Amino acid sequence: MKFKITTRGHEMSEHTTLIINWKGPYSYDDITNNPELRNGLYLATGKQKYERGDNSIQYCGITEGNFSSRFRNHHKLPRITREQEFWLGTVAVPANASRYYLEMAEALIIYFWQPSLNEKKKISPPKSTTVINYWFKKDGQPRFNQRAIYRDLPDVLSWDTEHWRTGNLTVYTDY
């Protein structure tokens, strides 16, 4: 979805809104043994050597192929030595999202979160983008309670090239 943004009557650049469906957590073996898992974003969480405290998002990346091949050949994932878990994200909106949209979402998450193992996309601000994150269990059931690992990554993350807007969504069942 693209929108024209206006501020004080002045039109700014286009603003893109993406919805990402995140599933997890997966183990390394869950992913490397399932080549049908493919095309999307991933968050690698856990602890690096000598880290203490809560687990955190260590790396955010994308692949257009299967996650299995990407993870087997990944140069950063072995640095997460403890409590390693993965969340796999699929861009739900826009449908059939190209690499361009994967990169927009990745850039926004990296710039906002600053994962320690990401080197690129941490300095230059992303394009005007809103990402809405929906969280699911591996079986596709919605998560009603936030897990600590993504509690600090807001469900709604919006950047208009000047200001951040963030917030979390509450999941309800229609009775």
C-alpha positions as CSV (number, residue, x, y, z in Angstrom):
1,M,0.0,0.0,0.0
2,K,1.3,3.4,-0.9
3,F,0.0,6.7,0.3
4,K,0.9,10.3,-0.3
5,I,1.8,12.1,3.0
6,T,1.2,15.7,3.5
7,T,2.6,17.8,6.4
8,R,1.5,21.4,6.9
9,G,0.0,21.4,3.4
10,H,3.2,20.2,1.8
11,E,3.3,16.9,0.0
12,M,6.1,14.6,1.0
13,S,7.4,11.5,-0.7
14,E,5.2,8.3,-0.9
15,H,4.7,6.4,2.2
16,T,4.6,2.6,2.0
17,T,2.7,0.4,4.5
18,L,3.6,-3.3,4.9
19,I,2.0,-6.1,7.0
20,I,4.4,-8.8,8.1
21,N,3.2,-12.1,9.5
22,W,5.9,-13.5,11.9
23,K,5.9,-17.1,12.9
24,G,8.0,-18.7,15.6
25,P,10.1,-19.4,17.5
26,Y,11.9,-21.9,15.3
27,S,15.2,-23.7,16.2
28,Y,18.1,-23.8,13.7
29,D,17.3,-27.5,13.1
30,D,13.6,-26.7,12.5
31,I,14.6,-24.3,9.7
32,T,17.5,-26.2,8.1
33,N,15.4,-29.4,8.0
34,N,12.4,-27.7,6.2
35,P,13.4,-26.4,2.8
36,E,9.7,-25.5,2.1
37,L,10.2,-22.5,4.5
38,R,11.1,-19.7,2.0
39,N,11.0,-16.1,0.9
40,G,10.8,-13.5,3.6
41,L,12.4,-11.9,6.6
42,Y,14.0,-13.5,9.6
43,L,14.9,-12.4,13.1
44,A,17.7,-14.2,14.8
45,T,17.6,-14.0,18.6
46,G,19.6,-15.2,21.5
47,K,22.9,-14.3,23.1
48,Q,26.4,-13.9,21.9
49,K,29.4,-15.1,23.8
50,Y,29.8,-13.2,27.0
51,E,26.4,-11.6,26.8
52,R,24.2,-11.5,29.9
53,G,20.6,-10.6,30.6
54,D,17.6,-11.2,28.4
55,N,17.8,-12.5,24.9
56,S,17.6,-9.9,22.2
57,I,17.2,-9.6,18.4
58,Q,20.8,-10.1,17.2
59,Y,20.2,-10.0,13.4
60,C,17.5,-9.2,10.9
61,G,17.8,-10.4,7.3
62,I,15.9,-11.4,4.2
63,T,16.0,-14.2,1.6
64,E,14.2,-14.8,-1.6
65,G,15.2,-18.5,-1.6
66,N,14.6,-21.0,1.2
67,F,15.6,-20.2,4.7
68,S,17.4,-23.6,5.0
69,S,20.1,-22.7,2.4
70,R,20.4,-19.2,3.7
71,F,21.0,-20.3,7.3
72,R,23.5,-23.1,6.4
73,N,25.7,-20.5,4.6
74,H,25.2,-17.6,7.0
75,H,28.3,-15.9,8.3
76,K,26.7,-14.2,11.4
77,L,24.3,-16.8,12.9
78,P,27.1,-18.9,14.4
79,R,28.0,-15.9,16.6
80,I,24.7,-16.4,18.5
81,T,25.9,-19.1,20.8
82,R,23.2,-19.4,23.4
83,E,19.4,-19.6,23.4
84,Q,19.2,-19.2,19.7
85,E,15.7,-18.9,18.2
86,F,14.4,-17.6,14.9
87,W,11.2,-15.8,13.7
88,L,10.3,-16.0,10.1
89,G,8.3,-13.2,8.5
90,T,6.2,-13.2,5.4
91,V,5.0,-10.0,3.8
92,A,1.2,-10.3,3.7
93,V,0.5,-6.9,2.3
94,P,1.2,-6.1,-0.4
95,A,0.5,-9.5,-1.8
96,N,3.3,-11.1,-3.8
97,A,5.8,-8.6,-2.4
98,S,9.1,-8.3,-4.3
99,R,12.6,-8.0,-2.9
100,Y,12.0,-4.2,-2.9
101,Y,9.4,-4.6,-0.1
102,L,11.5,-7.1,1.8
103,E,14.4,-4.7,1.8
104,M,12.1,-1.8,2.9
105,A,10.9,-3.8,5.9
106,E,14.4,-5.0,6.7
107,A,15.8,-1.4,6.6
108,L,13.1,-0.1,8.9
109,I,13.6,-2.8,11.5
110,I,17.4,-2.6,11.4
111,Y,17.5,1.2,11.6
112,F,15.0,1.2,14.5
113,W,16.3,-1.8,16.5
114,Q,20.0,-1.6,15.6
115,P,20.7,-5.4,16.0
116,S,24.3,-6.0,17.0
117,L,25.2,-8.4,14.2
118,N,23.8,-6.2,11.4
119,E,26.4,-3.9,9.9
120,K,24.5,-2.4,7.0
121,K,21.3,-0.3,7.1
122,K,22.1,1.0,10.7
123,I,23.3,4.5,9.7
124,S,21.2,5.8,6.8
125,P,17.5,6.4,7.7
126,P,15.0,4.3,5.8
127,K,12.4,5.5,3.3
128,S,9.0,6.6,4.6
129,T,7.5,3.3,5.7
130,T,5.1,1.7,8.2
131,V,5.4,-1.9,9.1
132,I,2.6,-3.7,11.0
133,N,3.9,-6.9,12.7
134,Y,1.5,-9.7,13.4
135,W,2.9,-12.5,15.6
136,F,1.9,-16.2,15.3
137,K,2.9,-19.5,16.7
138,K,4.6,-22.0,14.3
139,D,1.3,-23.6,13.6
140,G,-0.3,-20.3,12.5
141,Q,-2.3,-19.7,15.6
142,P,-2.2,-16.0,16.7
143,R,-0.1,-15.1,19.7
144,F,-2.2,-13.4,22.4
145,N,0.6,-12.6,24.7
146,Q,3.8,-10.9,23.7
147,R,7.0,-12.8,24.2
148,A,9.9,-10.9,25.8
149,I,12.0,-11.3,22.6
150,Y,9.8,-9.1,20.5
151,R,8.2,-6.9,23.2
152,D,10.6,-4.1,22.3
153,L,9.9,-4.4,18.6
154,P,6.6,-2.6,18.3
155,D,3.7,-4.2,16.4
156,V,3.3,-0.9,14.6
157,L,6.5,0.8,13.5
158,S,6.2,3.9,11.4
159,W,8.8,6.3,10.1
160,D,7.9,9.4,8.1
161,T,11.6,10.5,7.6
162,E,11.2,12.9,10.5
163,H,9.3,11.2,13.3
164,W,8.8,7.7,14.7
165,R,5.4,6.4,15.6
166,T,5.2,3.1,17.4
167,G,2.6,1.1,19.2
168,N,1.4,-2.4,20.1
169,L,-1.8,-4.1,19.1
170,T,-4.1,-6.1,21.3
171,V,-5.4,-9.4,19.8
172,Y,-9.0,-10.3,20.4
173,T,-11.2,-13.2,19.4
174,D,-14.5,-12.4,17.8
175,Y,-17.2,-13.9,20.0
